[in-house]
Amino acid sequence: MSTFATRLFIAVLIILLLALQSKLWFGKGGLRDVHVLQNQVEAQAEAITLLEERNQTLRAEVDDLKTGLDAIEERAREELGLIKEGETFYQFVQPPSESTEGAKTTSQSRQIKR
């Protein structure tokens, strides 16, 4: 084999190697795509962690509502505005923000009798 044939053979091998490497780096399923997919997996893992924490909080709240009347009473007070018999309900109303002079908090009260 002559030196020309040997050099030609080596050149063809180098070109073939570069072609294969370019597919590895830039082709479909290459390293760039792998990096993008790894970032997506990390983002999904973070989202799953947040959802698992939320589910745990909701499970605890459901268990509390199933077992204790205190949680039901608290929820009724906060979300529905319910009060017990004999309690006095005070509501503080802010005056409109347009009149800044002499702005004093006014209060209203009502006694619930049942």
SENUZA-867424 format. One record per atom (N, C-alpha, C, CB): atom name; x, y, z; residue in one letter. Coordinates in steps of 0.05 Angstrom, whole numbers, plus 32768, in hexadecimal, padded with zeros to 4 digits. Each point is the difference from the previous one (the first is absolute). Glycine has a CB too. Layout:
# residues N
<pt "CA", <X, Y, Z>, "A">
...
This chain:
# residues 114
<pt "N", <8011, 7FE9, 8000>, "M">
<pt "CA", <7FEF, 8017, 8000>, "M">
<pt "C", <8012, 8019, 8000>, "M">
<pt "CB", <7FDB, 7FE7, 8018>, "M">
<pt "N", <801F, 802A, 7FD7>, "S">
<pt "CA", <8010, 8018, 7FFE>, "S">
<pt "C", <7FF8, 8015, 8015>, "S">
<pt "CB", <8006, 7FF7, 7FCE>, "S">
<pt "N", <800B, 801D, 8035>, "T">
<pt "CA", <7FFB, 8015, 8013>, "T">
<pt "C", <7FE7, 8010, 7FF9>, "T">
<pt "CB", <8031, 8002, 800A>, "T">
<pt "N", <7FCA, 8001, 7FDC>, "F">
<pt "CA", <7FE8, 800F, 7FF8>, "F">
<pt "C", <7FE7, 7FF0, 8008>, "F">
<pt "CB", <8019, 8014, 7FD9>, "F">
<pt "N", <7FE6, 7FD3, 8023>, "A">
<pt "CA", <7FE9, 7FEF, 8007>, "A">
<pt "C", <7FFC, 8000, 801F>, "A">
<pt "CB", <8007, 7FE3, 7FD7>, "A">
<pt "N", <800F, 801C, 8037>, "T">
<pt "CA", <7FFF, 8000, 801D>, "T">
<pt "C", <7FF4, 801B, 800A>, "T">
<pt "CB", <8027, 7FE0, 8003>, "T">
<pt "N", <7FE3, 8036, 7FF2>, "R">
<pt "CA", <7FF6, 801A, 8008>, "R">
<pt "C", <7FE2, 8004, 7FF8>, "R">
<pt "CB", <802F, 8013, 7FFA>, "R">
<pt "N", <7FCA, 7FE2, 7FEF>, "L">
<pt "CA", <7FE4, 8002, 7FF8>, "L">
<pt "C", <7FEE, 7FF0, 8013>, "L">
<pt "CB", <800F, 8006, 7FD0>, "L">
<pt "N", <7FFB, 7FE2, 8037>, "F">
<pt "CA", <7FF1, 7FEF, 8013>, "F">
<pt "C", <7FFC, 800E, 801B>, "F">
<pt "CB", <8012, 7FD7, 7FE9>, "F">
<pt "N", <8003, 8035, 8021>, "I">
<pt "CA", <7FFF, 800F, 801A>, "I">
<pt "C", <7FED, 8018, 7FFE>, "I">
<pt "CB", <8030, 7FF1, 800A>, "I">
<pt "N", <7FD1, 801D, 7FDF>, "A">
<pt "CA", <7FEE, 8017, 7FFC>, "A">
<pt "C", <7FE3, 7FF7, 8000>, "A">
<pt "CB", <8024, 8018, 7FE6>, "A">
<pt "N", <7FD6, 7FD2, 800D>, "V">
<pt "CA", <7FE5, 7FF6, 7FFF>, "V">
<pt "C", <7FF7, 7FF8, 801C>, "V">
<pt "CB", <8007, 7FEF, 7FD1>, "V">
<pt "N", <800A, 8004, 803E>, "L">
<pt "CA", <7FFA, 7FF8, 801C>, "L">
<pt "C", <7FFA, 8019, 8011>, "L">
<pt "CB", <801C, 7FD7, 7FFB>, "L">
<pt "N", <7FF4, 803E, 8002>, "I">
<pt "CA", <7FFC, 8019, 800F>, "I">
<pt "C", <7FE5, 800D, 7FF9>, "I">
<pt "CB", <8032, 8006, 8003>, "I">
<pt "N", <7FC8, 7FFA, 7FE3>, "I">
<pt "CA", <7FE7, 800C, 7FF7>, "I">
<pt "C", <7FE8, 7FF0, 800B>, "I">
<pt "CB", <8017, 8011, 7FD6>, "I">
<pt "N", <7FEC, 7FD5, 802A>, "L">
<pt "CA", <7FEB, 7FEE, 800A>, "L">
<pt "C", <7FFC, 8005, 801E>, "L">
<pt "CB", <800A, 7FDD, 7FDC>, "L">
<pt "N", <800C, 8025, 8032>, "L">
<pt "CA", <7FFF, 8005, 801D>, "L">
<pt "C", <7FF3, 801B, 8006>, "L">
<pt "CB", <802A, 7FE5, 8006>, "L">
<pt "N", <7FDD, 8030, 7FEB>, "L">
<pt "CA", <7FF3, 801A, 8004>, "L">
<pt "C", <7FE2, 7FFF, 7FFA>, "L">
<pt "CB", <802C, 8016, 7FF4>, "L">
<pt "N", <7FCD, 7FDB, 7FF7>, "A">
<pt "CA", <7FE3, 7FFE, 7FF9>, "A">
<pt "C", <7FF1, 7FF2, 8017>, "A">
<pt "CB", <800C, 7FFE, 7FCF>, "A">
<pt "N", <7FFF, 7FED, 803C>, "L">
<pt "CA", <7FF3, 7FF2, 8016>, "L">
<pt "C", <7FFF, 8012, 8019>, "L">
<pt "CB", <8010, 7FD4, 7FEE>, "L">
<pt "N", <8005, 803B, 8018>, "Q">
<pt "CA", <8001, 8012, 8017>, "Q">
<pt "C", <7FEB, 8016, 7FFD>, "Q">
<pt "CB", <8031, 7FF5, 8006>, "Q">
<pt "N", <7FCC, 8016, 7FE1>, "S">
<pt "CA", <7FEC, 8015, 7FFC>, "S">
<pt "C", <7FE4, 7FF6, 8006>, "S">
<pt "CB", <801E, 8015, 7FDE>, "S">
<pt "N", <7FDC, 7FD2, 801B>, "K">
<pt "CA", <7FE6, 7FF5, 8007>, "K">
<pt "C", <7FFD, 7FFE, 801E>, "K">
<pt "CB", <7FFE, 7FE7, 7FD4>, "K">
<pt "N", <8017, 8011, 8039>, "L">
<pt "CA", <7FFF, 7FFD, 801D>, "L">
<pt "C", <7FFB, 801C, 800D>, "L">
<pt "CB", <801F, 7FD8, 7FFD>, "L">
<pt "N", <7FEE, 803C, 7FFA>, "W">
<pt "CA", <7FFE, 801B, 800C>, "W">
<pt "C", <7FE7, 800F, 7FF8>, "W">
<pt "CB", <8031, 8001, 8002>, "W">
<pt "N", <7FC9, 7FFE, 7FE4>, "F">
<pt "CA", <7FEB, 8012, 7FF6>, "F">
<pt "C", <7FE7, 7FF1, 7FF5>, "F">
<pt "CB", <8024, 801F, 7FF5>, "F">
<pt "N", <7FDD, 7FC7, 8007>, "G">
<pt "CA", <7FEA, 7FF2, 7FF4>, "G">
<pt "C", <7FE9, 7FFB, 8013>, "G">
<pt "CB", <8021, 7FEA, 7FE3>, "G">
<pt "N", <7FCA, 800A, 8013>, "K">
<pt "CA", <7FE9, 7FFA, 8010>, "K">
<pt "C", <8007, 7FEB, 8015>, "K">
<pt "CB", <7FE1, 800B, 7FD9>, "K">
<pt "N", <8019, 7FFB, 8040>, "G">
<pt "CA", <8008, 7FEE, 8016>, "G">
<pt "C", <801C, 8004, 8008>, "G">
<pt "CB", <7FDF, 7FE0, 7FEF>, "G">
<pt "N", <802E, 8035, 8008>, "G">
<pt "CA", <801C, 8006, 8007>, "G">
<pt "C", <8002, 800B, 801C>, "G">
<pt "CB", <800A, 8008, 7FD0>, "G">
<pt "N", <800E, 8001, 8036>, "L">
<pt "CA", <8006, 800A, 801B>, "L">
<pt "C", <7FF0, 8019, 8007>, "L">
<pt "CB", <802D, 7FED, 7FFC>, "L">
<pt "N", <7FCD, 8023, 7FF0>, "R">
<pt "CA", <7FF0, 8018, 8005>, "R">
<pt "C", <7FE4, 7FF9, 8009>, "R">
<pt "CB", <801B, 801A, 7FDE>, "R">
<pt "N", <7FD9, 7FD2, 8014>, "D">
<pt "CA", <7FE5, 7FF7, 8007>, "D">
<pt "C", <8000, 7FF3, 801B>, "D">
<pt "CB", <7FF6, 7FF9, 7FD0>, "D">
<pt "N", <801F, 7FF8, 8037>, "V">
<pt "CA", <8002, 7FF3, 801A>, "V">
<pt "C", <8001, 8016, 8016>, "V">
<pt "CB", <8018, 7FD8, 7FEB>, "V">
<pt "N", <7FF6, 803D, 8010>, "H">
<pt "CA", <8002, 8016, 8014>, "H">
<pt "C", <7FE5, 800D, 8004>, "H">
<pt "CB", <8030, 8008, 7FF3>, "H">
<pt "N", <7FC1, 7FFD, 7FF7>, "V">
<pt "CA", <7FE6, 800C, 8002>, "V">
<pt "C", <7FED, 7FED, 8010>, "V">
<pt "CB", <8007, 8018, 7FD4>, "V">
<pt "N", <7FFA, 7FCE, 8026>, "L">
<pt "CA", <7FEF, 7FED, 800E>, "L">
<pt "C", <8007, 7FFE, 801E>, "L">
<pt "CB", <7FFB, 7FE7, 7FD5>, "L">
<pt "N", <801F, 801B, 8031>, "Q">
<pt "CA", <8007, 8000, 801C>, "Q">
<pt "C", <7FF5, 8018, 800F>, "Q">
<pt "CB", <802A, 7FE7, 7FF4>, "Q">
<pt "N", <7FD7, 8030, 7FFF>, "N">
<pt "CA", <7FF4, 8018, 800D>, "N">
<pt "C", <7FE2, 7FFD, 8004>, "N">
<pt "CB", <8023, 801C, 7FEA>, "N">
<pt "N", <7FCF, 7FD7, 8003>, "Q">
<pt "CA", <7FE4, 7FFC, 8002>, "Q">
<pt "C", <7FFA, 7FEC, 8017>, "Q">
<pt "CB", <7FFA, 8009, 7FCF>, "Q">
<pt "N", <8016, 7FE3, 8033>, "V">
<pt "CA", <7FFD, 7FEC, 8016>, "V">
<pt "C", <8003, 800E, 801B>, "V">
<pt "CB", <8011, 7FDB, 7FE2>, "V">
<pt "N", <8003, 8036, 8021>, "E">
<pt "CA", <8004, 800F, 8019>, "E">
<pt "C", <7FE9, 8012, 8007>, "E">
<pt "CB", <8031, 7FFE, 7FF7>, "E">
<pt "N", <7FC4, 800F, 7FF4>, "A">
<pt "CA", <7FE9, 8012, 8005>, "A">
<pt "C", <7FE8, 7FF0, 8008>, "A">
<pt "CB", <8011, 8020, 7FDE>, "A">
<pt "N", <7FEB, 7FC9, 8016>, "Q">
<pt "CA", <7FE9, 7FEF, 8007>, "Q">
<pt "C", <8004, 7FF5, 801D>, "Q">
<pt "CB", <7FF9, 7FF4, 7FCF>, "Q">
<pt "N", <801F, 8005, 8038>, "A">
<pt "CA", <8005, 7FF6, 801B>, "A">
<pt "C", <7FFA, 8015, 8015>, "A">
<pt "CB", <8024, 7FE2, 7FEE>, "A">
<pt "N", <7FE3, 8037, 800D>, "E">
<pt "CA", <7FF9, 8016, 8012>, "E">
<pt "C", <7FE2, 8004, 8002>, "E">
<pt "CB", <802B, 8016, 7FF5>, "E">
<pt "N", <7FC7, 7FE8, 7FF4>, "A">
<pt "CA", <7FE3, 8003, 8000>, "A">
<pt "C", <7FF3, 7FE9, 8010>, "A">
<pt "CB", <8002, 8017, 7FD3>, "A">
<pt "N", <8009, 7FD1, 802A>, "I">
<pt "CA", <7FF5, 7FE9, 800F>, "I">
<pt "C", <8004, 8004, 801E>, "I">
<pt "CB", <8009, 7FE2, 7FD8>, "I">
<pt "N", <800E, 8028, 802F>, "T">
<pt "CA", <8005, 8005, 801D>, "T">
<pt "C", <7FED, 8014, 800B>, "T">
<pt "CB", <8030, 7FF6, 7FF9>, "T">
<pt "N", <7FCA, 8020, 7FF9>, "L">
<pt "CA", <7FED, 8014, 8009>, "L">
<pt "C", <7FE4, 7FF3, 8002>, "L">
<pt "CB", <801C, 8025, 7FEB>, "L">
<pt "N", <7FDC, 7FCB, 8002>, "L">
<pt "CA", <7FE6, 7FF4, 8000>, "L">
<pt "C", <7FFD, 7FEC, 8017>, "L">
<pt "CB", <7FFD, 8007, 7FCF>, "L">
<pt "N", <8019, 7FEA, 8036>, "E">
<pt "CA", <7FFF, 7FED, 8017>, "E">
<pt "C", <7FFD, 800E, 801A>, "E">
<pt "CB", <801D, 7FE1, 7FE6>, "E">
<pt "N", <7FF1, 8036, 801D>, "E">
<pt "CA", <7FFD, 8010, 8019>, "E">
<pt "C", <7FE3, 800A, 8003>, "E">
<pt "CB", <8031, 800E, 7FFD>, "E">
<pt "N", <7FC4, 7FFB, 7FED>, "R">
<pt "CA", <7FE4, 800A, 8000>, "R">
<pt "C", <7FED, 7FEA, 8007>, "R">
<pt "CB", <800C, 8023, 7FDD>, "R">
<pt "N", <7FF8, 7FC5, 8017>, "N">
<pt "CA", <7FEF, 7FE9, 8006>, "N">
<pt "C", <8002, 7FF9, 801D>, "N">
<pt "CB", <8005, 7FF0, 7FD1>, "N">
<pt "N", <8013, 8011, 803A>, "Q">
<pt "CA", <8003, 7FF9, 801D>, "Q">
<pt "C", <7FF1, 8014, 8011>, "Q">
<pt "CB", <802D, 7FEB, 7FF6>, "Q">
<pt "N", <7FD5, 802E, 8003>, "T">
<pt "CA", <7FF1, 8015, 800F>, "T">
<pt "C", <7FE2, 7FFB, 7FFE>, "T">
<pt "CB", <8025, 8021, 7FF8>, "T">
<pt "N", <7FD1, 7FD9, 7FF0>, "L">
<pt "CA", <7FE4, 7FFB, 7FFD>, "L">
<pt "C", <7FF7, 7FE7, 800F>, "L">
<pt "CB", <8002, 8017, 7FD3>, "L">
<pt "N", <800E, 7FD4, 802C>, "R">
<pt "CA", <7FF9, 7FE7, 800F>, "R">
<pt "C", <7FFE, 8006, 801E>, "R">
<pt "CB", <8018, 7FE4, 7FDD>, "R">
<pt "N", <7FFB, 802C, 802D>, "A">
<pt "CA", <7FFF, 8007, 801D>, "A">
<pt "C", <7FE7, 8010, 8006>, "A">
<pt "CB", <8032, 8000, 8002>, "A">
<pt "N", <7FC6, 8012, 7FEC>, "E">
<pt "CA", <7FE8, 8010, 8004>, "E">
<pt "C", <7FE7, 7FEF, 7FFF>, "E">
<pt "CB", <8018, 8028, 7FEC>, "E">
<pt "N", <7FE7, 7FC5, 8002>, "V">
<pt "CA", <7FE9, 7FEE, 7FFE>, "V">
<pt "C", <7FFE, 7FEF, 8019>, "V">
<pt "CB", <8004, 7FFF, 7FCE>, "V">
<pt "N", <8013, 7FF6, 803B>, "D">
<pt "CA", <8000, 7FF0, 8019>, "D">
<pt "C", <7FF6, 8011, 8018>, "D">
<pt "CB", <8026, 7FE4, 7FED>, "D">
<pt "N", <7FE3, 8035, 8014>, "D">
<pt "CA", <7FF8, 8011, 8016>, "D">
<pt "C", <7FE2, 8006, 7FFF>, "D">
<pt "CB", <802E, 8015, 7FFF>, "D">
<pt "N", <7FC8, 7FEF, 7FE9>, "L">
<pt "CA", <7FE3, 8005, 7FFD>, "L">
<pt "C", <7FF0, 7FE7, 8007>, "L">
<pt "CB", <800A, 8023, 7FDD>, "L">
<pt "N", <8000, 7FC6, 801D>, "K">
<pt "CA", <7FF2, 7FE7, 8006>, "K">
<pt "C", <7FFF, 7FFA, 801E>, "K">
<pt "CB", <800E, 7FEF, 7FD3>, "K">
<pt "N", <8007, 8019, 803B>, "T">
<pt "CA", <8002, 7FF8, 801C>, "T">
<pt "C", <7FF8, 8015, 8014>, "T">
<pt "CB", <8023, 7FE1, 7FF2>, "T">
<pt "N", <7FE2, 8038, 8008>, "G">
<pt "CA", <7FFC, 8015, 8014>, "G">
<pt "C", <7FEB, 8014, 7FF9>, "G">
<pt "CB", <802F, 7FFA, 800C>, "G">
<pt "N", <7FC1, 800D, 8008>, "L">
<pt "CA", <7FEC, 8015, 7FFB>, "L">
<pt "C", <800C, 801C, 8001>, "L">
<pt "CB", <7FDE, 7FE2, 8015>, "L">
<pt "N", <803A, 8021, 7FF7>, "D">
<pt "CA", <800D, 801A, 8001>, "D">
<pt "C", <8007, 800A, 7FE4>, "D">
<pt "CB", <8012, 7FF4, 802D>, "D">
<pt "N", <7FF7, 7FFA, 7FC2>, "A">
<pt "CA", <8007, 8008, 7FE5>, "A">
<pt "C", <7FE8, 8008, 7FF0>, "A">
<pt "CB", <8027, 7FE1, 8002>, "A">
<pt "N", <7FC3, 8011, 8002>, "I">
<pt "CA", <7FE7, 8007, 7FF2>, "I">
<pt "C", <7FF6, 801B, 800A>, "I">
<pt "CB", <7FF4, 7FD0, 7FFB>, "I">
<pt "N", <800D, 8035, 801F>, "E">
<pt "CA", <7FF8, 8019, 800B>, "E">
<pt "C", <8011, 8017, 7FF5>, "E">
<pt "CB", <7FEF, 7FE9, 802A>, "E">
<pt "N", <802B, 8013, 7FD6>, "E">
<pt "CA", <8013, 8014, 7FF6>, "E">
<pt "C", <7FFA, 8007, 7FE3>, "E">
<pt "CB", <8023, 7FF0, 8020>, "E">
<pt "N", <7FD8, 7FFB, 7FD0>, "R">
<pt "CA", <7FFB, 8005, 7FE4>, "R">
<pt "C", <7FE5, 800F, 7FFC>, "R">
<pt "CB", <801A, 7FD6, 7FF4>, "R">
<pt "N", <7FD2, 8022, 801B>, "A">
<pt "CA", <7FE7, 800E, 7FFE>, "A">
<pt "C", <8002, 801D, 8008>, "A">
<pt "CB", <7FE9, 7FD5, 800A>, "A">
<pt "N", <8028, 8031, 800A>, "R">
<pt "CA", <8004, 801C, 8008>, "R">
<pt "C", <800E, 8010, 7FEB>, "R">
<pt "CB", <8001, 7FF1, 802F>, "R">
<pt "N", <8015, 8003, 7FC6>, "E">
<pt "CA", <8010, 800F, 7FED>, "E">
<pt "C", <7FF3, 8003, 7FE4>, "E">
<pt "CB", <8028, 7FEF, 8019>, "E">
<pt "N", <7FCD, 7FFB, 7FDD>, "E">
<pt "CA", <7FF7, 8000, 7FE5>, "E">
<pt "C", <7FE3, 8009, 7FFD>, "E">
<pt "CB", <8020, 7FDC, 7FF6>, "E">
<pt "N", <7FD0, 801D, 801E>, "L">
<pt "CA", <7FE3, 8006, 7FFE>, "L">
<pt "C", <7FF7, 8017, 8013>, "L">
<pt "CB", <7FF9, 7FD1, 7FF4>, "L">
<pt "N", <8019, 8038, 801D>, "G">
<pt "CA", <7FFA, 8017, 8012>, "G">
<pt "C", <7FEC, 7FF8, 8016>, "G">
<pt "CB", <8009, 801E, 7FDA>, "G">
<pt "N", <7FF5, 7FC9, 802D>, "L">
<pt "CA", <7FED, 7FF8, 8015>, "L">
<pt "C", <800B, 8006, 801C>, "L">
<pt "CB", <7FEF, 7FDC, 7FE1>, "L">
<pt "N", <7FFE, 8029, 8031>, "I">
<pt "CA", <8008, 8006, 801C>, "I">
<pt "C", <7FEE, 7FEF, 8012>, "I">
<pt "CB", <8010, 802F, 7FF4>, "I">
<pt "N", <7FF9, 7FCD, 8025>, "K">
<pt "CA", <7FF1, 7FF0, 8013>, "K">
<pt "C", <7FEA, 8011, 800C>, "K">
<pt "CB", <8028, 7FE4, 8009>, "K">
<pt "N", <7FC5, 800E, 8004>, "E">
<pt "CA", <7FEB, 800E, 800F>, "E">
<pt "C", <800D, 8010, 8016>, "E">
<pt "CB", <7FDE, 7FDC, 7FF4>, "E">
<pt "N", <8017, 803C, 8010>, "G">
<pt "CA", <800A, 8010, 8016>, "G">
<pt "C", <801A, 800F, 7FFB>, "G">
<pt "CB", <7FEA, 7FE0, 801D>, "G">
<pt "N", <8022, 801C, 7FCD>, "E">
<pt "CA", <8019, 800E, 7FF9>, "E">
<pt "C", <7FF8, 801B, 7FF4>, "E">
<pt "CB", <8019, 7FD5, 7FF9>, "E">
<pt "N", <7FF9, 803E, 8009>, "T">
<pt "CA", <7FFD, 801A, 7FF4>, "T">
<pt "C", <8013, 8002, 7FE9>, "T">
<pt "CB", <7FF1, 8015, 802B>, "T">
<pt "N", <8005, 7FF3, 7FBE>, "F">
<pt "CA", <8010, 8001, 7FE8>, "F">
<pt "C", <8007, 801E, 7FFB>, "F">
<pt "CB", <7FEA, 7FD6, 7FEC>, "F">
<pt "N", <8030, 8030, 8012>, "Y">
<pt "CA", <8009, 801B, 7FFB>, "Y">
<pt "C", <800C, 8000, 7FE4>, "Y">
<pt "CB", <8008, 800A, 8031>, "Y">
<pt "N", <7FF0, 800A, 7FBF>, "Q">
<pt "CA", <800B, 8003, 7FE5>, "Q">
<pt "C", <800B, 801C, 7FFE>, "Q">
<pt "CB", <7FE0, 7FDE, 7FEC>, "Q">
<pt "N", <8039, 8024, 800D>, "F">
<pt "CA", <800D, 801A, 7FFD>, "F">
<pt "C", <8000, 8007, 7FE2>, "F">
<pt "CB", <801D, 7FFA, 802A>, "F">
<pt "N", <7FD8, 801D, 7FD0>, "V">
<pt "CA", <7FFD, 8008, 7FE4>, "V">
<pt "C", <8012, 8019, 7FFB>, "V">
<pt "CB", <7FD1, 7FEE, 7FFD>, "V">
<pt "N", <8040, 8010, 7FEF>, "Q">
<pt "CA", <8011, 8017, 7FF8>, "Q">
<pt "C", <7FEF, 8013, 7FEF>, "Q">
<pt "CB", <802A, 7FE3, 8002>, "Q">
<pt "N", <7FD9, 8037, 8004>, "P">
<pt "CA", <7FF2, 8014, 7FEE>, "P">
<pt "C", <800D, 7FFF, 7FE4>, "P">
<pt "CB", <7FF4, 801D, 8029>, "P">
<pt "N", <7FFE, 7FEE, 7FC4>, "P">
<pt "CA", <800B, 8000, 7FE5>, "P">
<pt "C", <801B, 800F, 8000>, "P">
<pt "CB", <7FD1, 7FFF, 7FEC>, "P">
<pt "N", <8041, 7FF8, 8003>, "S">
<pt "CA", <801B, 800C, 7FFF>, "S">
<pt "C", <8001, 801C, 7FF5>, "S">
<pt "CB", <8011, 7FD2, 7FFC>, "S">
<pt "N", <7FD9, 8038, 7FF8>, "E">
<pt "CA", <7FFF, 801B, 7FF4>, "E">
<pt "C", <8002, 8015, 8016>, "E">
<pt "CB", <7FE5, 7FEE, 7FD9>, "E">
<pt "N", <800D, 800D, 803D>, "S">
<pt "CA", <8001, 8014, 8015>, "S">
<pt "C", <8015, 7FF9, 8015>, "S">
<pt "CB", <7FCF, 800A, 7FF9>, "S">
<pt "N", <8048, 8002, 8004>, "T">
<pt "CA", <8016, 7FFA, 8012>, "T">
<pt "C", <8000, 8010, 8019>, "T">
<pt "CB", <801A, 7FF4, 7FD9>, "T">
<pt "N", <7FD8, 8023, 8027>, "E">
<pt "CA", <7FFF, 8011, 8018>, "E">
<pt "C", <7FEC, 7FF5, 8013>, "E">
<pt "CB", <800D, 8028, 7FE6>, "E">
<pt "N", <7FFB, 7FD6, 8033>, "G">
<pt "CA", <7FED, 7FF6, 8015>, "G">
<pt "C", <7FF8, 7FE3, 7FFC>, "G">
<pt "CB", <7FF0, 802E, 8004>, "G">
<pt "N", <8021, 7FC3, 7FEF>, "A">
<pt "CA", <7FFA, 7FE4, 7FFB>, "A">
<pt "C", <8003, 7FF1, 801A>, "A">
<pt "CB", <800F, 8003, 7FD0>, "A">
<pt "N", <7FDA, 7FF4, 803A>, "K">
<pt "CA", <8000, 7FF1, 8019>, "K">
<pt "C", <7FF2, 7FE5, 7FFA>, "K">
<pt "CB", <8000, 802A, 801D>, "K">
<pt "N", <800A, 7FC2, 7FF1>, "T">
<pt "CA", <7FF3, 7FE6, 7FFC>, "T">
<pt "C", <7FE6, 7FFF, 800F>, "T">
<pt "CB", <802D, 7FEA, 7FFB>, "T">
<pt "N", <7FBE, 800F, 7FF6>, "T">
<pt "CA", <7FE6, 7FFE, 800D>, "T">
<pt "C", <7FFB, 7FE2, 8006>, "T">
<pt "CB", <7FEF, 802A, 7FE8>, "T">
<pt "N", <8001, 7FD2, 802B>, "S">
<pt "CA", <7FFA, 7FE4, 8007>, "S">
<pt "C", <7FE2, 7FFC, 8001>, "S">
<pt "CB", <802B, 7FFC, 801A>, "S">
<pt "N", <7FCE, 7FEC, 7FDF>, "Q">
<pt "CA", <7FE3, 7FF8, 8002>, "Q">
<pt "C", <8000, 7FE7, 8011>, "Q">
<pt "CB", <7FF4, 8014, 7FD2>, "Q">
<pt "N", <7FF7, 7FE9, 803D>, "S">
<pt "CA", <7FFE, 7FE8, 8010>, "S">
<pt "C", <7FE3, 7FF6, 7FFE>, "S">
<pt "CB", <8025, 800E, 801F>, "S">
<pt "N", <7FD9, 7FD8, 7FE6>, "R">
<pt "CA", <7FE5, 7FF5, 8001>, "R">
<pt "C", <8001, 7FE9, 8014>, "R">
<pt "CB", <7FF5, 800E, 7FD0>, "R">
<pt "N", <7FF5, 7FEF, 803E>, "Q">
<pt "CA", <7FFE, 7FEA, 8013>, "Q">
<pt "C", <7FEE, 7FEB, 7FF3>, "Q">
<pt "CB", <8006, 8020, 8029>, "Q">
<pt "N", <8003, 7FC7, 7FD8>, "I">
<pt "CA", <7FF0, 7FEB, 7FF5>, "I">
<pt "C", <7FF1, 7FF2, 8017>, "I">
<pt "CB", <8021, 7FF9, 7FDA>, "I">
<pt "N", <7FC5, 8006, 8024>, "K">
<pt "CA", <7FEF, 7FF3, 8014>, "K">
<pt "C", <7FF1, 7FE9, 7FF1>, "K">
<pt "CB", <7FFB, 802B, 801C>, "K">
<pt "N", <8006, 7FBE, 7FF0>, "R">
<pt "CA", <7FF1, 7FEA, 7FF4>, "R">
<pt "C", <7FEF, 7FF3, 8015>, "R">
<pt "CB", <8025, 7FF8, 7FE0>, "R">
